[in-house]
């Protein structure tokens, strides 16, 4: 528990029916007594008058006191619920500061919860994710993480890692004893299982990150293929100009939408072709730049002309691509979704709106919506990086073990894997990392 006491307004700025000032730290009891004239009983709502230094009226409201360690931060906590006007909240906060508290930094209440062992780091980040959720689905996944769904998956990996490290290091420390250092099959099997488990968690984390941040979808194709019509159809608004003149779209157009709770950031790009127009050339350059950053590229082509080879040559490797065969109203074909050898093609008519539902279902499937288990969780980019680092170390350990280069190297790679995974929950972390994480929180949380 830290020695100083912090205070902040915990409700958003502006006028509301109720506003909350939150106080945490060793000075809570003294502040509560000075403000209210009495010390509220723990965990019971106390109605009273909040008074200034001269005994004058600031506000009347509810006080809730929580005694350490049974509080959010693990410290003594006081919540003052008053009328939600900015002047009233500021007066109440200033009174707490006069009584010895200092202004809380962004995220400092949650940081103290982490430092006092009330939450691990993944759960602490889930608090901010829950507040910032852009959809009901993202909120549910953040709630799962806050309740420990993600942390339990990481701890299961770390526990298996520790067991394997213990066995390996015992063979190093007591190689002359009866411990069998040659049980290569057991080590290989354990490593293979750890790698499979880590890949599974990484896939779930990637899904959780997509749902938290939204799926980045770039629309690409030749001029006049129907890209702008697709953007308008998905967004439900005339976001892009649609004409029969090729090259109408010259810059990137963005639209943020939701499909059954899945946030999508749709980016319409300039038609990819050679041009003497410097403005159109810049649009094509920007389009190609966006292709490499996308979670999914929707490659639109005209069903009456077939796929454009110039556009096909511009599509980057390593990015998932779905081909959209548009204008089937001109060919007499029916809407459909063809999936073979990992490639997807959807036949549709944007003019008539046929086949759009197939596309929407495909977008949800790409993000993993509907296939997610009950315990799915939210995740951040740093979690993905840590999981990838852990997986790389495990795979390096497996290669070293298979090559017979020595248990020392295998043990060191396992140590690196454990450190990488431990950064997710905060078992291994740095002050710089904590500072970056909690500074992104809102004040009062």
TIVO-881287 format. One record per atom (N, C-alpha, C, CB): residue in three letters; x, y, z. Coordinates in steps of 0.1 Angstrom, whole numbers, plus 5000, padded with zeros to 4 digits. Glycine has a CB too. Example, Ala and Ser with C-alpha at 12.3 -4.5 7.8 and 13.67 -1.06 7.14 Angstrom:
// residues 2
ala513249435078
ala512349555078
ala513249675078
ala511349555090
ser512849785071
ser513749895071
ser512950005079
ser514149945057
END
This chain:
// residues 445
unk500849885000
unk500050005000
unk500950125000
unk499050005012
unk500550224991
unk501350344990
unk501050445002
unk501250414977
unk501950535005
unk501750625016
unk500850745013
unk503050675021
unk500850785000
unk500150904997
unk498650874993
unk500750984986
unk497850974993
unk496350954991
unk496051034978
unk495551005002
unk495350974969
unk494951034956
unk493451054955
unk495450944944
unk493151154947
unk491751184945
unk491451234931
unk491251294955
unk490251204925
unk489951254912
unk488451244910
unk490751164901
unk487951314901
unk486551304896
unk486451184888
unk486051434889
unk485651084891
unk485550964884
unk484450954873
unk485350844894
unk483751064872
unk482651064862
unk483051164850
unk481351104868
unk482551144838
unk482951224827
unk482651374829
unk482251174814
unk483351464823
unk483151604824
unk481751644819
unk484251684816
unk481151744824
unk479851784819
unk478851774830
unk479451704808
unk477551804827
unk476451804836
unk475751674836
unk475451924833
unk475451624848
unk474751494850
unk474051484863
unk475651374848
unk473151394864
unk472451374876
unk473251344888
unk471351274875
unk474351264886
unk475251224897
unk476651234892
unk474951074901
unk477551284901
unk478951294899
unk479651224910
unk479451434897
unk480851164907
unk481551084918
unk482951144919
unk481550934914
unk483351164931
unk484751184934
unk485351064942
unk484951324943
unk486451014937
unk486950894943
unk488250924950
unk487250784932
unk488450874961
unk489650894970
unk490250754974
unk489350984982
unk491550744973
unk492250614977
unk493550644984
unk492450524965
unk493750574995
unk495050585002
unk494850595017
unk495750704997
unk495950615024
unk495950605038
unk495150715045
unk497350605043
unk494950825038
unk494250945044
unk492750945043
unk494851065038
unk492250835038
unk490750825035
unk489950855048
unk490350695029
unk490250795059
unk489450805071
unk489450955076
unk490050715082
unk490651015076
unk490651155080
unk489851245071
unk492151205081
unk489951225058
unk489251305048
unk487751285050
unk489651275034
unk487351165051
unk485951135053
unk485351205066
unk485650985054
unk486151195076
unk485651255089
unk485551405088
unk486651225101
unk486551475081
unk486551615080
unk485451665070
unk487851665074
unk485151585060
unk484051625050
unk482651605056
unk484251545038
unk482451495063
unk481151455067
unk480851475082
unk480951305064
unk481951505090
unk481751515104
unk481651385112
unk480451595107
unk481751275104
unk481651145110
unk482351045101
unk480151095113
unk482750925105
unk483350825097
unk482250725093
unk484550755104
unk481950715080
unk480850625076
unk481350475079
unk480650635061
unk480350395082
unk480650245084
unk481050185070
unk479350175089
unk482050095071
unk482450035058
unk481349965051
unk483549935062
unk481449985037
unk480549915028
unk479049945030
unk480849765028
unk478750055036
unk477350095038
unk477150245033
unk476950095053
unk476050265025
unk475750395020
unk475450485031
unk474650385009
unk476150605031
unk475950705042
unk475450835035
unk477150715051
unk474250885039
unk473851015033
unk474351115043
unk472351015031
unk474951225037
unk475351335046
unk475651455038
unk476651295053
unk476051555045
unk476451685039
unk477951695038
unk475851805047
unk478451735026
unk479851755024
unk480151905027
unk480251715009
unk481051925036
unk481352065041
unk482752105038
unk481052065056
unk482852245036
unk484152305033
unk484852325046
unk483952435025
unk486052395046
unk486952415057
unk486252495068
unk488252475053
unk485352585064
unk484652675074
unk483352605078
unk484352805068
unk483052485074
unk481752415078
unk480652455069
unk481452455092
unk480952525058
unk479852565049
unk479452445040
unk480252675040
unk478252455034
unk477752355025
unk478352355012
unk476152375024
unk478852235008
unk479352214994
unk478252134986
unk480652134994
unk477752024992
unk476751944985
unk476251844995
unk477351874973
unk475151774992
unk474651665000
unk474551544991
unk473251705006
unk474951434996
unk474951314988
unk475351184996
unk475951334976
unk475751084988
unk476050954994
unk477550934995
unk475450844985
unk478050885006
unk479450845008
unk479550695010
unk480050925020
unk480450635004
unk480750495005
unk482250475009
unk480450414992
unk482550405020
unk483850385024
unk484250235024
unk484150435038
unk485350205018
unk485850065017
unk487150055024
unk485950015002
unk487349955033
unk488549945041
unk489449835034
unk488149895055
unk490749875033
unk491749785028
unk491749655035
unk493149845028
unk491949535028
unk492249525014
unk491049505005
unk493249415011
unk489849515011
unk488549485004
unk488049604997
unk487549435014
unk488849644987
unk488449754978
unk489049734964
unk488949894984
unk488649824955
unk489149804941
unk490649824941
unk488449914932
unk491149924948
unk492649944947
unk493449864957
unk492950094950
unk492749794967
unk493449724977
unk493749824989
unk494649664972
unk493449944988
unk493650044998
unk492350095004
unk494550164993
unk492450175015
unk491150245019
unk490650335008
unk491450325032
unk489350325005
unk488750394994
unk487550474999
unk488450304982
unk487350594994
unk486150664997
unk485550714983
unk486450785006
unk484250694981
unk483550744970
unk482450834974
unk482950624961
unk482550954969
unk481551064972
unk480651084961
unk482351194977
unk479451054962
unk478451074951
unk477551194954
unk477550944950
unk477751294946
unk477051424947
unk476351454934
unk477951534951
unk475751574934
unk475151624922
unk476151644911
unk474251754924
unk475851604899
unk476851594888
unk477051724880
unk476451494879
unk477251834887
unk477651954880
unk479151974881
unk476952074886
unk479752034871
unk481252044871
unk481752134882
unk481752104858
unk480952244886
unk481452324897
unk481352254910
unk480552454897
unk480252184912
unk480152104925
unk481251994926
unk478752034925
unk481551924915
unk482551824915
unk483951884918
unk482551744902
unk484152004912
unk485452064914
unk485652114928
unk485652184904
unk484552164934
unk484652214948
unk484852094957
unk483352284952
unk484251984955
unk484351864963
unk485851804961
unk483351754959
unk486351804949
unk487651754947
unk488651844954
unk487951744932
unk488551974952
unk489452074959
unk489452054974
unk489052214955
unk488352024980
unk488252004994
unk489051884998
unk486751984999
unk488951774990
unk489751654993
unk491251684992
unk489451544983
unk491651774982
unk493051804980
unk493551894992
unk493251884967
unk492651984997
unk493052065009
unk493251975021
unk491852165012
unk492551855022
unk492651765033
unk493851665032
unk491351695035
unk494651685022
unk495851605021
unk496051515009
unk495951525033
unk494951505001
unk495051414989
unk495851494978
unk493651364984
unk496351424968
unk496851484957
unk496051444944
unk498351454955
unk496151514933
unk495351474921
unk495951344916
unk495451584911
unk495051254912
unk495451124907
unk495851134892
unk494251024908
unk496851064889
unk497251054875
unk496350974867
unk498751004873
unk496250984853
unk495450894846
unk495750744849
unk495550924831
unk494650674852
unk494850534854
unk495450494867
unk495650474843
unk495650584876
unk496450554889
unk495650464898
unk496850684896
unk494250474898
unk493550394907
unk493650244902
unk492050434907
unk493550224889
unk493750084884
unk495150034886
unk493350074869
unk496150134884
unk497550094886
unk497750044901
unk498450214883
unk497150114910
unk497250074924
unk496649934926
unk496650174934
unk495549914919
unk494849774920
unk495849674915
unk493549774912
unk496549704905
unk497549604900
unk498749594909
unk498149654886
unk499249704914
unk500449694923
unk500149624936
unk500949834926
unk498849634941
unk498449574953
unk497849434951
unk497449664960
unk498049384939
unk497649244937
unk496149214935
unk498149154948
unk495349324933
unk493949304931
unk493549254917
unk493149434934
unk494449304907
unk494249264893
unk495649234888
unk493549384885
unk495749144878
unk496949134870
unk496949234859
unk497248994865
unk498049244851
unk498149354841
unk497149334830
unk499549354836
unk496849214826
unk495849194815
unk494449234820
unk495849044811
unk494149204833
unk492849244838
unk492749394839
unk492649174852
unk493849454843
unk493849604845
unk493649674831
unk495249654851
unk494249614821
unk494049674807
unk492549644803
unk495049614797
unk491949534807
unk490649504804
unk489649614809
unk490249364808
unk490049674821
unk489149784826
unk489049894816
unk489749834840
unk490149934810
unk490150044800
unk489349994788
unk491550094797
unk489649874784
unk488949814772
unk487449814774
unk489549674769
unk487049784786
unk485549774788
unk484949914787
unk485249714802
unk485650014793
unk485150154792
unk485150204778
unk486050244800
unk486150164770
unk486250214756
unk485650134746
unk487750234753
unk484950024750
unk484349934740
unk483450004730
unk483549824747
unk483749964717
unk482950034706
unk481749944702
unk483850054694
unk481549834708
unk480449744705
unk480049654717
unk480749654692
unk478849604716
unk478449514727
unk479349384728
unk477049464725
unk479749334716
unk480649224715
unk482049254722
unk480849174701
unk482549364719
unk483849404725
unk483749414740
unk484349534718
unk482549474744
unk482349484759
unk482249354766
unk481049564761
unk481649254759
unk481549114765
unk482949054766
unk480649024757
unk483749074756
unk485049014756
unk485949084766
unk485749014742
unk485849214768
unk486549284778
unk486149234792
unk486449434776
unk484849214793
unk484349164806
unk484949024809
unk482849154806
unk485048944799
unk485748814801
unk487148824806
unk485648724788
unk487848914799
unk489248944803
unk489348994817
unk489949034793
unk488449084821
unk488449144834
unk488249034845
unk487449254836
unk487448934841
unk487248824851
unk488248714850
unk485848764848
unk489348734842
unk490448654842
unk490548544831
unk490548584855
unk489648554821
unk489748454810
unk491048444803
unk488548474800
unk491548564799
unk492848564792
unk493948524802
unk493048704787
unk493948584814
unk495048554823
unk495148404826
unk494848634836
unk494048334827
unk494048194830
unk494648114819
unk492648134833
unk494448154806
unk495148084795
unk496648104796
unk494548144782
unk497048234799
unk498448254800
unk499148184812
unk498748404802
unk498448184823
unk498948114835
unk499047954832
unk498148134847
unk498147904824
unk498247764821
unk499547734813
unk496947714813
unk499847824803
unk501047804796
unk502247824804
unk501047914784
unk502247924813
unk503447944822
unk503647824831
unk503248074830
unk502547774836
unk502647654845
unk503347534838
unk501347614851
unk502947514826
unk503547404818
unk505047434815
unk502847374805
unk505347554812
unk506647604810
unk507547574822
unk506747744806
unk507047614834
unk507847604846
unk508147454849
unk507047664858
unk507147374847
unk507347224849
unk508447174840
unk506047144847
unk508447214828
unk509447164818
unk510847224822
unk509047204804
unk510847354825
unk512047414829
unk512647344842
unk511947564832
unk511847314851
unk512247244864
unk512947114860
unk511047224873
unk512347034852
unk512846904848
unk514246924841
unk511846834839
unk514247024831
unk515447044823
unk516647084832
unk515247134812
unk516347184841
unk517347244849
unk517847144860
unk516847364856
unk516947044864
unk517346944873
unk518346854866
unk516146864878
unk518246824853
unk519146744846
unk520546814845
unk518646704832
unk520446944845
unk521747024844
unk522447024858
unk521447164839
unk521647054868
unk522247064881
unk522646934888
unk521247134891
unk521946824884
unk522246694890
unk522446594880
unk521046654899
unk523246624870
unk523546534859
unk524146404863
unk524346604848
unk524846404875
unk525546284879
unk524646194888
unk526746324887
unk523446244891
unk522546164899
unk521646074890
unk521546264907
unk520646014896
unk519745914890
unk518745974880
unk519045834900
unk518746114879
unk517746174870
unk518246144856
unk517746324872
unk517246094847
unk517546054834
unk517646174824
unk516545954829
unk518746224820
unk518846334811
unk518546304797
unk520146404812
unk518346174794
unk518146134780
unk516746114776
unk518846014778
unk515746154784
unk514346134780
unk513946244770
unk513446154793
unk514546224758
unk514346324748
unk512846324743
unk515246304736
unk512246204743
unk510946194737
unk509946274746
unk510446044736
unk510146264759
unk509246344768
unk509446494766
unk509546304783
unk510646534765
unk510846684763
unk510246724750
unk512346714763
unk510546644739
unk509946684726
unk508446684726
unk510446584716
unk507846594733
unk506346594734
unk505846714742
unk505846464740
unk506446744753
unk506046864761
unk506246994753
unk506846864774
unk507347004746
unk507547124737
unk506547134726
unk508947124731
unk506247024720
unk505247024709
unk503847064715
unk505146884702
unk503447014726
unk502247054732
unk502147204736
unk501946964744
unk503247254742
unk503347394745
unk503247484733
unk504647424753
unk503847444722
unk503847524710
unk502347524705
unk504747464699
unk501747414705
unk500347404700
unk499447484709
unk499847254700
unk499647484722
unk498847564731
unk499047714729
unk499147524746
unk500247754727
unk500647894725
unk500047944712
unk502147914725
unk500047864701
unk499447904689
unk497947924690
unk499747794678
unk497347834698
unk495847844700
unk495547974707
unk495347724707
unk496348004718
unk496048124725
unk496348254716
unk496948134738
unk497348244708
unk497748354699
unk496548374689
unk499048324692
unk495948274684
unk494848284674
unk493648354681
unk494448144669
unk493348304694
unk492248364701
unk492548514704
unk491948294714
unk493848544708
unk494148684711
unk494048774699
unk495548684717
unk494448714687
unk494348794675
unk492848824672
unk494948714663
unk492048724674
unk490548744672
unk490048854682
unk489848614674
unk490548844695
unk490048944705
unk490549084701
unk490548904718
unk491749094696
unk492349224692
unk491549284680
unk493849204688
unk491149194670
unk490349244659
unk489049294664
unk490149124649
unk488349224673
unk487049274678
unk487249394686
unk486349164686
unk488349414694
unk488549534702
unk488849654693
unk489749514711
unk489749634683
unk490149744674
unk489249764662
unk491549734671
unk488649654658
unk487849654645
unk488649594634
unk487449794642
unk488049534625
unk488649474613
unk488949574603
unk487749354607
unk490249584599
unk490649684588
unk490449614575
unk492049724590
unk489449674567
unk489049614554
unk489349714543
unk487549564554
unk490149684534
unk490549774523
unk489849724510
unk492049784521
unk489149814503
unk488549784490
unk489449824479
unk487149854489
unk489749724471
unk490649754459
unk490049694447
unk492049684462
unk490649744436
unk490149694423
unk490449794412
unk488649664423
unk490149754400
unk490349844388
unk489249954389
unk490249774375
unk489450064382
unk488450174381
unk487150114375
unk488950284372
unk486050164381
unk484650134377
unk484249984379
unk484550154362
unk484949924389
unk484649784392
unk483449774402
unk485849704398
unk483249894409
unk482149894419
unk482649914433
unk481349774418
unk483849964435
unk484449984448
unk483650084457
unk485950024447
unk483350204451
unk482650304458
unk481250264461
unk482650434450
unk480650184452
unk479250134454
unk479350034466
unk478750064442
unk480349954467
unk480549864478
unk480649944492
unk481749774476
unk481450044492
unk481550124504
unk480250184508
unk482550244502
unk479450234499
unk478150294502
unk477250184507
unk477550364490
unk477250064501
unk476349954505
unk476649914519
unk476449844495
unk477949894522
unk478249854536
unk477949954546
unk479749804536
unk478250084543
unk478050184553
unk476650234554
unk478950304550
unk475850204544
unk474450244544
unk474250394541
unk473750214557
unk475250454535
unk475250604532
unk475950634519
unk475850684544
unk475650744513
unk476350784501
unk477650844505
unk475450884493
unk478550764510
unk479850814514
unk480750854503
unk480550714523
unk480750774492
unk481550794481
unk480750824468
unk482350664478
unk481350914460
unk480650944447
unk480750834438
unk481351074441
unk479550794432
unk479550684422
unk479150744409
unk478450574427
unk479950724399
unk479650764385
unk480150654375
unk480350904382
unk479850674363
unk480450584352
unk481750634347
unk479450574341
unk482250744353
unk483550794349
unk484650724357
unk483650944350
unk485650654350
unk486750584357
unk487550684365
unk487550504348
unk488050644377
unk489050734384
unk488350834393
unk489950794375
unk487050814396
unk486350914404
unk486950924418
unk484850884405
unk487250814424
unk487950814437
unk489450824436
unk487550684445
unk489950934441
unk491350964440
unk492150954453
unk491651094433
unk491450964464
unk492050964477
unk491350854485
unk491851104485
unk491850824497
unk491350724506
unk490050774512
unk492350674517
unk489050694512
unk487750724519
unk487550624530
unk486550714509
unk487250664542
unk487150584554
unk485650584559
unk488050624565
unk485250464564
unk483950454570
unk483950354581
unk482850424559
unk483550394593
unk483550304604
unk482150254606
unk484050374617
unk481950124606
unk480550064606
unk480649944616
unk480050024592
unk479449894619
unk479349774627
unk478449674620
unk478849804641
unk478849544620
unk477949434615
unk477749344627
unk478649364603
unk476549344632
unk476149254643
unk477149274655
unk476049114639
unk477549394658
unk478449424669
unk479949414666
unk478249324680
unk480249374653
unk481649374649
unk482049504643
unk481949254639
unk482949584649
unk483449704643
unk484349684631
unk484149794653
unk484049754620
unk484849744608
unk485249884604
unk483949684597
unk486449894600
unk486950024594
unk487149994579
unk488350074601
unk486250044571
unk486350024556
unk487050134550
unk484850014551
unk488050104541
unk488850204534
unk488650174519
unk490350194538
unk488050274512
unk487950264498
unk489150334491
unk486550334493
unk489650274481
unk490950324475
unk490650364461
unk492050224476
unk491650434455
unk491650474441
unk491750344433
unk492750574438
unk491050344421
unk491250234412
unk492650224407
unk490350254400
unk493150104408
unk494550074404
unk494750064389
unk495149944412
unk495450164384
unk495850154370
unk496950254367
unk494550194361
unk497550244356
unk498550344352
unk497850474347
unk499550294341
unk498450584351
unk497750714348
unk498850824346
unk496750754358
unk498550924337
unk499451034336
unk499051144345
unk499451084321
unk497951134352
unk497451234361
unk498151224374
unk495851224363
unk498951334378
unk499751314391
unk498851294403
unk500551444392
unk497651354403
unk496751334415
unk496251194415
unk495551434414
unk495851134404
unk495450994404
unk496650904407
unk494850964390
unk497850934402
unk498950854406
unk499250844421
unk500250904398
unk499050964427
unk499250964442
unk498150884449
unk499151114447
unk496950884443
unk495850804449
unk496150654448
unk494550834442
unk496750614436
unk497050474434
unk498250434444
unk497550454420
unk499150524446
unk500250494455
unk499750474469
unk501350614455
unk498850564474
unk498250544487
unk497450414488
unk497350664490
unk496750384477
unk495950254477
unk496850134479
unk495150244464
unk497950134472
unk498950024474
unk499550014488
unk500050034463
unk499750134494
unk500250144507
unk499250084517
unk500550284511
unk497950104515
unk496950054524
unk496749904523
unk495650124522
unk497049854512
unk496849704509
unk497649624519
unk497149664495
unk498949664521
unk499749584530
unk499449594545
unk501149634528
unk498549694549
unk498249714563
unk496949644566
unk498149854566
unk496149594557
unk494849554559
unk494749414566
unk494049544546
unk493649394574
unk493349264578
unk492749174567
unk492449264590
unk492049244558
unk491349184547
unk491249274535
unk489949134551
unk491549234523
unk491449304511
unk490249254503
unk492749304502
unk489249334500
unk488149304492
unk488449344477
unk486749364497
unk488849254469
unk489249284455
unk487949274447
unk490349184450
unk487549384442
unk486249394434
unk486649394419
unk485449524438
unk485949304412
unk486149314397
unk484849294390
unk487149204393
unk484849344378
unk483649344369
unk483449204364
unk483749444358
unk482249144367
unk481949004362
unk481948994347
unk480648964368
unk481649104340
unk481649104325
unk482949104319
unk480749214320
unk484049134327
unk485349144321
unk486349054328
unk485849284323
unk486049004340
unk486948904346
unk487948984355
unk487648824336
unk488748904363
unk489748974371
unk490849054363
unk490448864380
unk491149164368
unk492149254362
unk493549214365
unk491849394365
unk494349164356
unk495749124359
unk496649234365
unk496449064347
unk496349364362
unk497249464367
unk496949484382
unk496949604360
unk495649474386
unk495249484400
unk495849354407
unk493749494402
unk495749244401
unk496149114408
unk497649124411
unk495948994399
unk498449194402
unk499849204404
unk500249294415
unk500549244391
unk499249384419
unk499449484430
unk499149434443
unk498749604427
unk498449314444
unk498049264457
unk499149204465
unk496849164455
unk499349244477
unk500549204485
unk500449054490
unk500749294497
unk501548994492
unk501548864497
unk501348864512
unk502848784494
unk500748764518
unk500548754533
unk499348824538
unk501748814539
unk498548894529
unk497348954533
unk496148874528
unk497249104528
unk495148854536
unk493948774532
unk493248854522
unk493048734544
unk492848784511
unk492148854500
unk490848774497
unk493048864487
unk489748854495
unk488548794491
unk488148864478
unk487348814502
unk487848784468
unk487448844455
unk485948854454
unk487948744443
unk485548974449
unk484149004448
unk483849014433
unk483749134456
unk483048924428
unk482648924414
unk481349004413
unk482448784407
unk481549134410
unk480349234409
unk479749234396
unk480849374414
unk478549294395
unk477749314383
unk477249184377
unk478549384373
unk476849084386
unk476248964381
unk474948984375
unk476248854392
unk474349104378
unk473049134371
unk473149144356
unk472449264377
unk474449174351
unk474649184337
unk475049044331
unk475749284334
unk475248944339
unk475648814333
unk474648714336
unk476948774340
unk473648744344
unk472548644347
unk472948544358
unk472148574335
unk474148564364
unk474548464374
unk473748494387
unk476048474377
unk473748394396
unk473148404409
unk474148434420
unk472348274413
unk473748504431
unk474748534442
unk475248394447
unk474148614453
unk476448394452
unk477048274458
unk478348304464
unk477148164448
unk478748214472
unk480048224479
unk480848094476
unk479948244495
unk481948104470
unk482747984466
unk484047984474
unk483047984450
unk484347884481
unk485547874489
unk486247744485
unk485247874505
unk487447764481
unk488247644477
unk489747684479
unk487947604463
unk490447584484
unk491947594486
unk492347724493
unk492647594473
unk491547764504
unk491847874512
unk491448014505
unk493247884515
unk490948014493
unk490548134486
unk489048144487
unk491048134472
unk488548274487
unk487048294488
unk486748394476
unk486648354501
unk485648364469
unk485048454459
unk483548454461
unk485448404445
unk483048584462
unk481648604464
unk481148674451
unk481348684476
unk480048614446
unk479348674434
unk478248754439
unk478848564424
unk478148884435
unk477048974440
unk476749084430
unk477449034453
unk475649144432
unk475349264424
unk475049384433
unk474049234415
unk476049474433
unk475849594442
unk474749684437
unk477149664443
unk474449684424
unk473449764419
unk472049724424
unk473349764404
unk471849584425
unk470549534430
unk470649494445
unk470249414422
unk471849494451
unk471949464465
unk471849314468
unk470849524473
unk472049234457
unk471949084459
unk473349034463
unk471449014446
unk473448944472
unk474748894476
unk475448964488
unk475648884465
unk474849084492
unk475449154503
unk475449084516
unk474749294504
unk474349004518
unk474248934531
unk475348824532
unk472848874533
unk475648764520
unk476748664520
unk478148734524
unk476848604506
unk478348854519
unk479548934522
unk479548964537
unk479649054513
unk478449004542
unk478449044557
unk478748914565
unk477049104561
unk478248804562
unk478548684569
unk479948644568
unk477548564565
unk480548664556
unk481948634554
unk482848724562
unk482348654539
unk482448854563
unk483248944571
unk483248904586
unk482749084570
unk482148864591
unk482048814605
unk482848684607
unk480548784609
unk482848604597
unk483548474598
unk485148504598
unk483248384586
unk485548604590
unk486948634590
unk487448684604
unk487248744579
unk486548764610
unk486848814624
unk486648714635
unk486048934627
unk486048594631
unk485848494641
unk484548504649
unk486948494651
unk483648604645
unk482448614652
unk481548494649
unk481748754648
unk480948444660
unk480048324658
unk480748194661
unk479448324645
unk482048194658
unk482848074661
unk483648084674
unk483848044650
unk483448194681
unk484248224693
unk483748134705
unk484248364697
unk484548084713
unk484148014725
unk483548104735
unk485247924731
unk482948044745
unk482348124756
unk483348204764
unk481548044765
unk484548154765
unk485548224772
unk486448314764
unk486448124779
unk486048354752
unk486848444744
unk487148574752
unk486148474731
unk488248634748
unk488748754756
unk489248864746
unk489848714765
unk489348984752
unk489849094744
unk491349094745
unk489349224749
unk492049154736
unk493549154736
unk494049274729
unk494149024729
unk495249314732
unk495949424726
unk497149384718
unk496349524737
unk497649484710
unk498749454702
unk499949404710
unk499149584694
unk500149464722
unk501349424730
unk501249274734
unk501549514742
unk499949234736
unk499749094740
unk500149004728
unk498249064744
unk499749044716
unk500148964704
unk501648954703
unk499449024691
unk502249074705
unk503749074703
unk504348984714
unk504349214705
unk503848984726
unk504448894736
unk504248754733
unk503848934750
unk503048714728
unk502748574725
unk503648534713
unk501248564721
unk503848624703
unk504748584692
unk506148564697
unk504648694681
unk506648644706
unk507948634711
unk508048504719
unk508348744720
unk507048474727
unk507048344735
unk507048224725
unk505848334744
unk506248234715
unk506148124705
unk507448104698
unk504948144695
unk508048214694
unk509348204687
unk510448134696
unk509848344683
unk510448174709
unk511348104718
unk511147964720
unk511348174732
unk509847924720
unk509447784722
unk509847704709
unk507947764724
unk509647764698
unk510047694685
unk511547684684
unk509447764673
unk512247784689
unk513747774689
unk514247664698
unk514347914693
unk513547654710
unk513847544719
unk513647414713
unk513047564732
unk512547394706
unk512247264700
unk513247234689
unk510847274693
unk513747334681
unk514747304671
unk516047264678
unk514947434662
unk516447334689
unk517647304696
unk517647164702
unk517947414707
unk516447134707
unk516346994714
unk516446884703
unk514946984721
unk515746914691
unk515846814681
unk517246794675
unk514846854669
unk517946904675
unk519346904670
unk520346844680
unk519747044665
unk519946834692
unk520746774702
unk521946864706
unk521346644698
unk521646994706
unk522747094709
unk523047114724
unk522447224702
unk522147054732
unk522347064747
unk521147124754
unk523647154749
unk521047074766
unk519847114774
unk520047264779
unk519647024786
unk521247314780
unk521447454784
unk520747544775
unk522947484785
unk520847534762
unk520247624752
unk518747604753
unk520747594738
unk518247484754
unk516847464755
unk516247534767
unk516447314755
unk516947524778
unk516447584791
unk516447734789
unk517347534802
unk517447794783
unk517547934781
unk516347984772
unk518847974775
unk516047914762
unk514947954753
unk513647944761
unk514847864741
unk513447844769
unk512247834778
unk512147954787
unk512247704785
unk513347994793
unk513348104802
unk512848234794
unk514848134807
unk513348254782
unk512948364774
unk511448364771
unk513748374761
unk510948244768
unk509448224765
unk508648264778
unk509148084761
unk509148224789
unk508448254802
unk508448404804
unk509048174814
unk509548464802
unk509548614804
unk508648684795
unk510948664802
unk508548644782
unk507648704772
unk506248694776
unk507848644758
unk505848574780
unk504448544784
unk504148614798
unk504148394786
unk505148624806
unk504948694819
unk504648844818
unk506048674828
unk505148904807
unk504849044804
unk503349074802
unk505649094792
unk502648974798
unk501148994795
unk500449014808
unk500548874788
unk500748934819
unk500048944831
unk500749044841
unk499848814838
unk501949084838
unk502749174846
unk503649104856
unk501749254854
unk503848974854
unk504748894863
unk506148944860
unk504648744861
unk506548974848
unk507749034844
unk507449164836
unk508648944835
unk507749274842
unk507449404835
unk508349514839
unk505949444838
unk508349624833
unk509149734836
unk508349854840
unk510149764824
unk508949954846
unk508250074850
unk507850154837
unk509150164859
unk508650154827
unk508350214814
unk507050164808
unk509450214804
unk506950024808
unk505749964803
unk504550004811
unk505949814802
unk504649994824
unk503550034832
unk503150174830
unk503850014847
unk504050264829
unk503750404826
unk503050424813
unk505050484826
unk503450354802
unk502750364790
unk501350314790
unk503550294779
unk501150204797
unk499850144798
unk498850224806
unk499950004804
unk499250264818
unk498250334826
unk498050484822
unk498650324841
unk499050544816
unk498850684811
unk497850694800
unk500250734806
unk497450584794
unk496450594784
unk494950574790
unk496650474774
unk494850554803
unk493550544809
unk493050684812
unk493750464823
unk491750694814
unk491150814818
unk491450854833
unk489650814815
unk491350974836
unk491551024850
unk490450974858
unk491751174851
unk490650924870
unk489650874879
unk489350724878
unk488350954876
unk490150654869
unk489950514868
unk491250444871
unk489550474853
END
